[in-house]
Amino acid sequence: MKFDVEKFMAEIIAKNPAEPEFHQAVREVAESLEDFLNDNPKYIENKILERIAEPERVVMFRVPWVDDKGEIQINRGFRIQTNSAIGPYKGGFRFHPSVTLGSLKFLGFEQTFKNSLTTLPMGGGKGGSDFNPQGKSDMEIMRFCQSFMTEMFRHIGPETDVPAGDIGVGAREIGYLFGQYKRLANQFVGVLTGKGREYGGSLVRPEATGYGTVYFAQHMLALNGEEIRGKTAVVSGFGNVAWGAAKKLHELGAKVVAISGPDGYVYIEDGITAEGVDYMLDLRASNKNIVSPFAEKFGAKFIAGKKPWEVKCDIAFPCAIQNELGIEDAKALVANGCKYVVETSNMGCTAEAVEYLVANVEFAPGKAANAGGVACSGLEMSQNAEKRSWTAEEVGAELAKIMKGIHETCVKYGKSADGKVNYVKGANIGGFIKVADAMIAQGIV
């Protein structure tokens, strides 16, 4: 029995039409695993990849709410509970107009492998809504979150499904969601992560994804006898993830020369300052979703309507959204001497871009490089279970250890005979094995 990628993908596409992001995510994993599966036929016989690609449960529901003008608004809510073989479902809520069933299926599929790589007991899931928080008042966001949780609360729990934040869901939204869950369930439990410190949140959590991706980059560079100090970096986005990455890069002596938003990017010739890093949080809190005010405040150059990948750099960190870096962007980075691309958004690069980058630079996929966020969420779950708070030093040390372990796993399964590491292959095989073995042990469920 042989695993045939094209036959497998034909079945996936037929069963999941009009879901291109999901198809893209599944194909990447299938192609990476082809040789491994054929060398280990027990996974083919048990149809493990077919089962992982089929979510265990999909919840979709109506979210009615009333805006400040007294008008009724209606959004859709979703929760994709992808795989619980190694722990309760774990993955963020995303509030963004681009949210669809297919986009969340892709994210839940990716999350399953990412969570496995952390070695923490967390299954994969994802959820959210096509609600857009941008331009909404706090009261509108609160009313939406309460309506959303009124349905969602019956599908989640500390030993069942533990959501977190994602795009459009920060500390404010998590607070409103947690408050409504507590009211409905009459329980104060760690059912959400990314909470405020006052009610069970963890230190370092807001920075964790950005910090983790920089830690991963450090290990990539070290494998080639290089260090991050003195390197020039480009970061896309200006939210929590980009902020965390920029903050840690600045602390470690790298020079961040660009950040970006939907309106364009800011070129910072001398590198972002500590004050500039702090101001990224003000930008996010403004709810305007634009980056141009940064240029105005710090006298930097704003390039409207363009992506930052045309800027000369040593390391690129896509930190914004899926498929933000295409083939022409990849070629521009390589032409300008970029040596490392560390995918920090989920599937931040198109399939064509990934293929080109793997062949020309050191490329880290998001499921490995951005796992610091969910790793810290897992640590928050542990703190909630223990009814205690760890110090920033304790959390930081655990996060650094987890990212080091993920890098080692990628090298173990992705290193070829010539010494080059295919991080995509290494991450996919390393993430697959733990889930697959647990699924076989638990039977056909």
Salt bridges, closest charged atoms under 4 A:
GLU6 OE2 - ARG27 NH1 2.99
GLU19 OE1 - LYS105 NZ 2.84
GLU28 OE1 - LYS367 NZ 2.90
GLU31 OE2 - ARG27 NH1 3.18
GLU54 OE1 - LYS15 NZ 3.26
ASP68 OD1 - ARG143 NH2 2.51
GLU110 OE2 - LYS367 NZ 3.08
ASP138 OD1 - ARG172 NH1 2.87
GLU151 OE2 - ARG154 NE 3.46
GLU151 OE2 - HIS155 NE2 3.02
ASP161 OD1 - ARG79 NH2 2.71
ASP166 OD2 - ARG94 NE 2.53
ASP166 OD1 - LYS126 NZ 3.01
GLU173 OE2 - ARG172 NH2 2.91
GLU207 OE2 - LYS247 NZ 3.74
GLU226 OE1 - LYS231 NZ 3.45
GLU226 OE2 - LYS339 NZ 3.15
GLU251 OE1 - LYS248 NZ 2.98
GLU310 OE1 - LYS306 NZ 3.62
ASP329 OD2 - LYS307 NZ 3.23
GLU380 OE2 - LYS195 NZ 2.71
GLU386 OE1 - ARG388 NH1 3.33
GLU394 OE2 - ARG388 NH2 3.61
GLU398 OE2 - LYS401 NZ 3.37
GLU408 OE2 - LYS404 NZ 2.65
ASP437 OD1 - LYS42 NZ 3.79
